[in-house]
Amino acid sequence: MTRFVAFLRAINVGGHVVKMDVLRRVFSDHLGLANVETFIASGNVLFDATSRNEGALEKKIAARLEKTLGYEVATFIRSDADLIRVAEYQPFKQKDVQAAEGIYVGFLSGEPAPSEARMVKSFRSDVDEFNVHGREIYWLCRIRSTESEFSLAKLEKALRIQATFRNITTVRKIAALLSAE
């Protein structure tokens, strides 16, 4: 079995409220996944699967969640080893990190082409800085993210792929849980 993390986009926003025990039951009872845990109520699900095919798992989980919840839930899967590497990656200078209001990791449905990575970097401003690394985008925001001109919608429109963001602190806490197992 392989340990994975599913990052679910917009699981508890827009008037939708999904209890974490319900989410765990969907993963275990309906999807047959093992050792299912949730981490904070923002759509982070840890689980074990016999399949190693992340793309197939994403599709299977997204389809089941849509059937169960009645709305689309974009799903982004990372293995435990991949997530630990994501958490350890240092994309920005330490002095910039210390001055930032927040650092976020954007999980993408696929790795951007070089031209798409350049497009992401073109979003850079006095407030926002970006680094593309594999299937992730690292976003350093010098003000509150809600006050930035950058947004998930802007990113998805430019790249024509889906994504979800998590605070780097959340990503590192999940990685620490995975490292301890």
N, C-alpha and C positions, 0 to 999 in steps of 0.2 A: 504494500500500500504506500501511496505517496501522500504527503501532507500538503494541502493547498490553502490558499486564502481567496475567497470571493469578495470583491469590492462591488457592492450593488449601488447603482446610481439612483438617487431620489427615492429611496425606499420609504422614507418618512418625511416627505415634504408635499406641498400642494394639496393639503387636506387628507392625504393618505396617512394612516397610522397602522403600522404592523408591529405587533408585540413580538419580542424576540423569541419567546417560547413557540409561537406560531411559526416563525421563520425557521427555527431549529427543527421543528416537526416536518416542515416541507422538505428540508434537506435530508433528514434521516428517514422518515416514513415514506415519502413520495419519491424521493430520488435514490434511496438506498445507500446514502453516504454514511460513513462511520465517524465516531468521535467528533460530533458536530458541536461547535461552541460559537457564541457570538461575542463580539468585543464592542462595547458601547452600542447604543441604539442608533447607529448611523449606517447600517448595512455592511458590516464587516463580519464575514462568516469563515471560521476555520473548520476544515474537515479533512478526512482521509478518503481516498478513492483508489480503486484498483486500476482505473484508466490513468494513463499519463498524458493523454491528449487534451491539452488545455482548451483548444478551440471547440472540440466536441463537448467538453464539460460546460463551457460557457453557453453554448447553444441549448444544451439539455436543461441547464438550470434556468436560463432566461425563459425558455418555453414553458417550463413548469410553473415558474413564478407568475407569468402572464395568465396562465390558465387558472391558477389558484386565486390570484389577487385581482384579476380583471383589468390589469393595465401593464404596459411594457416596463420591464425593469432591465436596463442595460447591465450586463454582468461582465466583470473583468477578473480573470483568474491568474494567480501567480503561485508558483510552487514555493515551498518554504525556503529553498536555497535561493531562488530568484528574489524573494522579498527581503531576505537578509542582505543580499548584494545591493538592492535598491536603498535600504536603510543606511548602509555603510558608505554609499557614494557621497563624495564631497564636491558638489558642483560649483560652489561659490567661495570666494575669499573669506577667511574668518572675520576680518573687520567688517565686511558687508553683512555677514550673517548676524553679528552682534548688534548691528544698527537696524536690522530689519524688524518689522512688525510681525511678519510671519513668513514661513517657508512651506510650500505645498508641493505635493507630488501628484502629477496628473497621470493616471493609468489610462493608456490608450488601447484601442482594440487591435492595433497593429503597429509595427515600427514605421515611422514616417520616412519617406524617401528623402534624400539629401536636400532637394528643393523645398520640401515641406518643412524640414528642420530649419532651413534658412528663413522661411516664412514665419515660423514661430519666433525665431530670434529677432525678426523685424518688429515684433510687438514691444520690444525693449523701449523703456522710457526712463525718465528721471525717477519714477516710482517703481517700475517693474523690471526685473531681469529674468532671463530664461536660459535654461540649459536642456538640451535634448540628449538623452542617453538611452539607447535601446528603445523599448516601448513606453518609456516614461519621459515626462516633461517636468523639470524642476522649476518652480516659480518662486522667486524671492520678491516679496512685496514690502516696500518701505513704509506703507501706510496700511490702514485696515483694508483687507481684501474687498470688502463691500464698497469702499470708496474709490477703488481702482477703476480705470477705464477698461481694463482687461476683464474678460469673462469667459466662462465655459462655452457659452453660446457663440461668442466671437471665434474661439478656437475651433469649435466643431464646424462652423460655417466655412472657415478658411481651409481646414484640412479635409472636410467631408468624411470624418470618422467620429465615432463616439468616444467619450472620455468621462472620467470622474476624478475629482481631486480629493485628497486627504491631507490634513496637516502633517508635517514631517514628524511631529511628536507622536501622533497616533501610529504612523507607519513604524517608527522605532519601537514603540511599546509592543506592537504585534510581533515584530521581528525578535524582540527579547523573549516573548512567550515561546516563539518557535525555537529559538536557540536553547531554551531551558528544557525542552522536551526530549 
